[in-house]
């Protein structure tokens, strides 16, 4: 089944990691491909690095991507990420594949929906597949089996409290 976790609220990646933990508890294999994230010591990376049956692969740079003017490296990394996603899905090695922040990479035109959508359509019923990130396209929502929209009601960012270890990374 295809799950999409989207919306402007916090918790999309966290929800997918909870699902990954559930799969791992059942001795199933998990692969998480993170788009637009790299070289950052996220807590989930350090936690899962010694856990069997899970692979986490990051594509991107440590810098934020400028949606209006992405760097060439941002596009190259996102394309590499989707190429790896295709390889992972086609390998039939994993029970759950999470494409973390793919919605954002699509919205920023780092990867093409015209390439992603047909591939996802063909393979979404062969494993559990999760796509996270704000800005999920209507086309992906339409083919999904489950869509959760995280809605922000209130956030401490509004009080100038920014990313905190253990909570945001």
C-alpha positions as protocol buffer text, in pm:
chain_id: "A"
residue {
  index: 1
  type: UNK
  ca { x: 0 y: 0 z: 0 }
}
residue {
  index: 2
  type: UNK
  ca { x: 104 y: 358 z: -59 }
}
residue {
  index: 3
  type: UNK
  ca { x: 98 y: 589 z: 243 }
}
residue {
  index: 4
  type: UNK
  ca { x: 143 y: 965 z: 217 }
}
residue {
  index: 5
  type: UNK
  ca { x: 218 y: 1177 z: 522 }
}
residue {
  index: 6
  type: UNK
  ca { x: 190 y: 1543 z: 426 }
}
residue {
  index: 7
  type: UNK
  ca { x: 76 y: 1883 z: 551 }
}
residue {
  index: 8
  type: UNK
  ca { x: 234 y: 2178 z: 728 }
}
residue {
  index: 9
  type: UNK
  ca { x: 228 y: 2018 z: 1073 }
}
residue {
  index: 10
  type: UNK
  ca { x: 511 y: 1845 z: 1254 }
}
residue {
  index: 11
  type: UNK
  ca { x: 538 y: 1467 z: 1260 }
}
residue {
  index: 12
  type: UNK
  ca { x: 551 y: 1335 z: 905 }
}
residue {
  index: 13
  type: UNK
  ca { x: 896 y: 1180 z: 926 }
}
residue {
  index: 14
  type: UNK
  ca { x: 832 y: 1080 z: 1286 }
}
residue {
  index: 15
  type: UNK
  ca { x: 517 y: 890 z: 1184 }
}
residue {
  index: 16
  type: UNK
  ca { x: 709 y: 706 z: 913 }
}
residue {
  index: 17
  type: UNK
  ca { x: 982 y: 615 z: 1164 }
}
residue {
  index: 18
  type: UNK
  ca { x: 718 y: 475 z: 1397 }
}
residue {
  index: 19
  type: UNK
  ca { x: 594 y: 254 z: 1115 }
}
residue {
  index: 20
  type: UNK
  ca { x: 955 y: 150 z: 1045 }
}
residue {
  index: 21
  type: UNK
  ca { x: 995 y: 53 z: 1410 }
}
residue {
  index: 22
  type: UNK
  ca { x: 679 y: -157 z: 1392 }
}
residue {
  index: 23
  type: UNK
  ca { x: 808 y: -337 z: 1082 }
}
residue {
  index: 24
  type: UNK
  ca { x: 1144 y: -399 z: 1247 }
}
residue {
  index: 25
  type: UNK
  ca { x: 965 y: -544 z: 1551 }
}
residue {
  index: 26
  type: UNK
  ca { x: 820 y: -805 z: 1316 }
}
residue {
  index: 27
  type: UNK
  ca { x: 1167 y: -886 z: 1175 }
}
residue {
  index: 28
  type: UNK
  ca { x: 1084 y: -720 z: 843 }
}
residue {
  index: 29
  type: UNK
  ca { x: 1335 y: -526 z: 632 }
}
residue {
  index: 30
  type: UNK
  ca { x: 1314 y: -148 z: 600 }
}
residue {
  index: 31
  type: UNK
  ca { x: 1487 y: 107 z: 379 }
}
residue {
  index: 32
  type: UNK
  ca { x: 1457 y: 480 z: 438 }
}
residue {
  index: 33
  type: UNK
  ca { x: 1574 y: 712 z: 164 }
}
residue {
  index: 34
  type: UNK
  ca { x: 1593 y: 1071 z: 279 }
}
residue {
  index: 35
  type: UNK
  ca { x: 1576 y: 1350 z: 23 }
}
residue {
  index: 36
  type: UNK
  ca { x: 1723 y: 1694 z: 89 }
}
residue {
  index: 37
  type: UNK
  ca { x: 1901 y: 1568 z: 403 }
}
residue {
  index: 38
  type: UNK
  ca { x: 2267 y: 1477 z: 436 }
}
residue {
  index: 39
  type: UNK
  ca { x: 2560 y: 1494 z: 675 }
}
residue {
  index: 40
  type: UNK
  ca { x: 2336 y: 1587 z: 963 }
}
residue {
  index: 41
  type: UNK
  ca { x: 2339 y: 1389 z: 1286 }
}
residue {
  index: 42
  type: UNK
  ca { x: 1968 y: 1315 z: 1307 }
}
residue {
  index: 43
  type: UNK
  ca { x: 1875 y: 1111 z: 1616 }
}
residue {
  index: 44
  type: UNK
  ca { x: 1706 y: 847 z: 1401 }
}
residue {
  index: 45
  type: UNK
  ca { x: 2028 y: 793 z: 1205 }
}
residue {
  index: 46
  type: UNK
  ca { x: 2236 y: 736 z: 1518 }
}
residue {
  index: 47
  type: UNK
  ca { x: 1964 y: 520 z: 1675 }
}
residue {
  index: 48
  type: UNK
  ca { x: 1905 y: 293 z: 1376 }
}
residue {
  index: 49
  type: UNK
  ca { x: 2271 y: 255 z: 1272 }
}
residue {
  index: 50
  type: UNK
  ca { x: 2319 y: -50 z: 1496 }
}
residue {
  index: 51
  type: UNK
  ca { x: 1975 y: -202 z: 1445 }
}
residue {
  index: 52
  type: UNK
  ca { x: 1954 y: -496 z: 1202 }
}
residue {
  index: 53
  type: UNK
  ca { x: 1725 y: -500 z: 898 }
}
residue {
  index: 54
  type: UNK
  ca { x: 1721 y: -125 z: 833 }
}
residue {
  index: 55
  type: UNK
  ca { x: 1914 y: 85 z: 584 }
}
residue {
  index: 56
  type: UNK
  ca { x: 1899 y: 465 z: 584 }
}
residue {
  index: 57
  type: UNK
  ca { x: 2044 y: 647 z: 285 }
}
residue {
  index: 58
  type: UNK
  ca { x: 2059 y: 1026 z: 265 }
}
residue {
  index: 59
  type: UNK
  ca { x: 2070 y: 1244 z: -46 }
}
residue {
  index: 60
  type: UNK
  ca { x: 2119 y: 1618 z: -39 }
}
residue {
  index: 61
  type: UNK
  ca { x: 2352 y: 1863 z: 131 }
}
residue {
  index: 62
  type: UNK
  ca { x: 2359 y: 2005 z: 484 }
}
residue {
  index: 63
  type: UNK
  ca { x: 2221 y: 2332 z: 342 }
}
residue {
  index: 64
  type: UNK
  ca { x: 1859 y: 2434 z: 297 }
}
residue {
  index: 65
  type: UNK
  ca { x: 1743 y: 2431 z: -64 }
}
residue {
  index: 66
  type: UNK
  ca { x: 1627 y: 2760 z: -218 }
}
residue {
  index: 67
  type: UNK
  ca { x: 1303 y: 2665 z: -392 }
}
residue {
  index: 68
  type: UNK
  ca { x: 1330 y: 2958 z: -633 }
}
residue {
  index: 69
  type: UNK
  ca { x: 1693 y: 2893 z: -715 }
}
residue {
  index: 70
  type: UNK
  ca { x: 1807 y: 2540 z: -631 }
}
residue {
  index: 71
  type: UNK
  ca { x: 2174 y: 2465 z: -682 }
}
residue {
  index: 72
  type: UNK
  ca { x: 2284 y: 2211 z: -941 }
}
residue {
  index: 73
  type: UNK
  ca { x: 2400 y: 1983 z: -656 }
}
residue {
  index: 74
  type: UNK
  ca { x: 2048 y: 1991 z: -505 }
}
residue {
  index: 75
  type: UNK
  ca { x: 1899 y: 1860 z: -828 }
}
residue {
  index: 76
  type: UNK
  ca { x: 2176 y: 1604 z: -879 }
}
residue {
  index: 77
  type: UNK
  ca { x: 2135 y: 1470 z: -525 }
}
residue {
  index: 78
  type: UNK
  ca { x: 1756 y: 1441 z: -559 }
}
residue {
  index: 79
  type: UNK
  ca { x: 1790 y: 1259 z: -892 }
}
residue {
  index: 80
  type: UNK
  ca { x: 2044 y: 1022 z: -734 }
}
residue {
  index: 81
  type: UNK
  ca { x: 1802 y: 970 z: -449 }
}
residue {
  index: 82
  type: UNK
  ca { x: 1516 y: 871 z: -678 }
}
residue {
  index: 83
  type: UNK
  ca { x: 1748 y: 648 z: -882 }
}
residue {
  index: 84
  type: UNK
  ca { x: 1841 y: 474 z: -557 }
}
residue {
  index: 85
  type: UNK
  ca { x: 1474 y: 450 z: -460 }
}
residue {
  index: 86
  type: UNK
  ca { x: 1399 y: 274 z: -788 }
}
residue {
  index: 87
  type: UNK
  ca { x: 1690 y: 35 z: -733 }
}
residue {
  index: 88
  type: UNK
  ca { x: 1577 y: -40 z: -376 }
}
residue {
  index: 89
  type: UNK
  ca { x: 1214 y: -98 z: -474 }
}
residue {
  index: 90
  type: UNK
  ca { x: 1308 y: -317 z: -770 }
}
residue {
  index: 91
  type: UNK
  ca { x: 1541 y: -525 z: -550 }
}
residue {
  index: 92
  type: UNK
  ca { x: 1245 y: -678 z: -366 }
}
residue {
  index: 93
  type: UNK
  ca { x: 1476 y: -687 z: -63 }
}
residue {
  index: 94
  type: UNK
  ca { x: 1262 y: -465 z: 161 }
}
residue {
  index: 95
  type: UNK
  ca { x: 914 y: -495 z: 310 }
}
residue {
  index: 96
  type: UNK
  ca { x: 887 y: -121 z: 377 }
}
residue {
  index: 97
  type: UNK
  ca { x: 1044 y: 164 z: 181 }
}
residue {
  index: 98
  type: UNK
  ca { x: 1013 y: 521 z: 308 }
}
residue {
  index: 99
  type: UNK
  ca { x: 1085 y: 806 z: 68 }
}
residue {
  index: 100
  type: UNK
  ca { x: 1132 y: 1080 z: 326 }
}
residue {
  index: 101
  type: UNK
  ca { x: 1075 y: 1436 z: 197 }
}
residue {
  index: 102
  type: UNK
  ca { x: 1012 y: 1319 z: -160 }
}
residue {
  index: 103
  type: UNK
  ca { x: 702 y: 1542 z: -168 }
}
residue {
  index: 104
  type: UNK
  ca { x: 920 y: 1845 z: -104 }
}
residue {
  index: 105
  type: UNK
  ca { x: 1178 y: 1741 z: -364 }
}
residue {
  index: 106
  type: UNK
  ca { x: 894 y: 1710 z: -615 }
}
residue {
  index: 107
  type: UNK
  ca { x: 743 y: 2044 z: -519 }
}
residue {
  index: 108
  type: UNK
  ca { x: 1084 y: 2212 z: -554 }
}
residue {
  index: 109
  type: UNK
  ca { x: 1121 y: 2053 z: -903 }
}
residue {
  index: 110
  type: UNK
  ca { x: 1437 y: 1868 z: -796 }
}
residue {
  index: 111
  type: UNK
  ca { x: 1285 y: 1550 z: -940 }
}
residue {
  index: 112
  type: UNK
  ca { x: 1012 y: 1518 z: -1197 }
}
residue {
  index: 113
  type: UNK
  ca { x: 660 y: 1407 z: -1111 }
}
residue {
  index: 114
  type: UNK
  ca { x: 638 y: 1276 z: -1468 }
}
residue {
  index: 115
  type: UNK
  ca { x: 914 y: 1027 z: -1379 }
}
residue {
  index: 116
  type: UNK
  ca { x: 810 y: 953 z: -1021 }
}
residue {
  index: 117
  type: UNK
  ca { x: 435 y: 902 z: -1067 }
}
residue {
  index: 118
  type: UNK
  ca { x: 440 y: 619 z: -1324 }
}
residue {
  index: 119
  type: UNK
  ca { x: 706 y: 430 z: -1128 }
}
residue {
  index: 120
  type: UNK
  ca { x: 514 y: 463 z: -802 }
}
residue {
  index: 121
  type: UNK
  ca { x: 187 y: 358 z: -971 }
}
residue {
  index: 122
  type: UNK
  ca { x: 343 y: 37 z: -1102 }
}
residue {
  index: 123
  type: UNK
  ca { x: 521 y: -61 z: -780 }
}
residue {
  index: 124
  type: UNK
  ca { x: 302 y: 69 z: -498 }
}
residue {
  index: 125
  type: UNK
  ca { x: 118 y: -260 z: -451 }
}
residue {
  index: 126
  type: UNK
  ca { x: 433 y: -473 z: -427 }
}
residue {
  index: 127
  type: UNK
  ca { x: 546 y: -350 z: -84 }
}
residue {
  index: 128
  type: UNK
  ca { x: 457 y: -99 z: 184 }
}
residue {
  index: 129
  type: UNK
  ca { x: 566 y: 239 z: 50 }
}
residue {
  index: 130
  type: UNK
  ca { x: 561 y: 568 z: 240 }
}
residue {
  index: 131
  type: UNK
  ca { x: 618 y: 915 z: 94 }
}
residue {
  index: 132
  type: UNK
  ca { x: 659 y: 1203 z: 338 }
}
residue {
  index: 133
  type: UNK
  ca { x: 687 y: 1578 z: 315 }
}
residue {
  index: 134
  type: UNK
  ca { x: 478 y: 1887 z: 274 }
}
residue {
  index: 135
  type: UNK
  ca { x: 316 y: 1970 z: -56 }
}
residue {
  index: 136
  type: UNK
  ca { x: 200 y: 1623 z: -167 }
}
residue {
  index: 137
  type: UNK
  ca { x: 78 y: 1647 z: -524 }
}
residue {
  index: 138
  type: UNK
  ca { x: -284 y: 1578 z: -609 }
}
residue {
  index: 139
  type: UNK
  ca { x: -163 y: 1305 z: -846 }
}
residue {
  index: 140
  type: UNK
  ca { x: 15 y: 1116 z: -566 }
}
residue {
  index: 141
  type: UNK
  ca { x: -275 y: 1170 z: -328 }
}
residue {
  index: 142
  type: UNK
  ca { x: -510 y: 1025 z: -588 }
}
residue {
  index: 143
  type: UNK
  ca { x: -317 y: 695 z: -620 }
}
residue {
  index: 144
  type: UNK
  ca { x: -240 y: 661 z: -247 }
}
residue {
  index: 145
  type: UNK
  ca { x: -413 y: 408 z: -25 }
}
residue {
  index: 146
  type: UNK
  ca { x: -367 y: 618 z: 290 }
}
residue {
  index: 147
  type: UNK
  ca { x: -315 y: 993 z: 317 }
}
residue {
  index: 148
  type: UNK
  ca { x: -254 y: 1169 z: 646 }
}
residue {
  index: 149
  type: UNK
  ca { x: -246 y: 1548 z: 647 }
}
residue {
  index: 150
  type: UNK
  ca { x: -57 y: 1681 z: 949 }
}
residue {
  index: 151
  type: UNK
  ca { x: -218 y: 2015 z: 1029 }
}
residue {
  index: 152
  type: UNK
  ca { x: -29 y: 2271 z: 1233 }
}
residue {
  index: 153
  type: UNK
  ca { x: -253 y: 2431 z: 1492 }
}
residue {
  index: 154
  type: UNK
  ca { x: 23 y: 2585 z: 1704 }
}
residue {
  index: 155
  type: UNK
  ca { x: 402 y: 2558 z: 1693 }
}
residue {
  index: 156
  type: UNK
  ca { x: 680 y: 2690 z: 1913 }
}
residue {
  index: 157
  type: UNK
  ca { x: 860 y: 2817 z: 1600 }
}
residue {
  index: 158
  type: UNK
  ca { x: 615 y: 3106 z: 1627 }
}
residue {
  index: 159
  type: UNK
  ca { x: 794 y: 3195 z: 1952 }
}
residue {
  index: 160
  type: UNK
  ca { x: 1135 y: 3185 z: 1776 }
}
residue {
  index: 161
  type: UNK
  ca { x: 1217 y: 2846 z: 1931 }
}
residue {
  index: 162
  type: UNK
  ca { x: 1389 y: 2656 z: 1653 }
}
residue {
  index: 163
  type: UNK
  ca { x: 1518 y: 2303 z: 1592 }
}
residue {
  index: 164
  type: UNK
  ca { x: 1591 y: 2117 z: 1913 }
}
residue {
  index: 165
  type: UNK
  ca { x: 1797 y: 1801 z: 1952 }
}
residue {
  index: 166
  type: UNK
  ca { x: 1576 y: 1500 z: 2002 }
}
residue {
  index: 167
  type: UNK
  ca { x: 1263 y: 1679 z: 1885 }
}
residue {
  index: 168
  type: UNK
  ca { x: 1339 y: 1804 z: 1533 }
}
residue {
  index: 169
  type: UNK
  ca { x: 1659 y: 1610 z: 1464 }
}
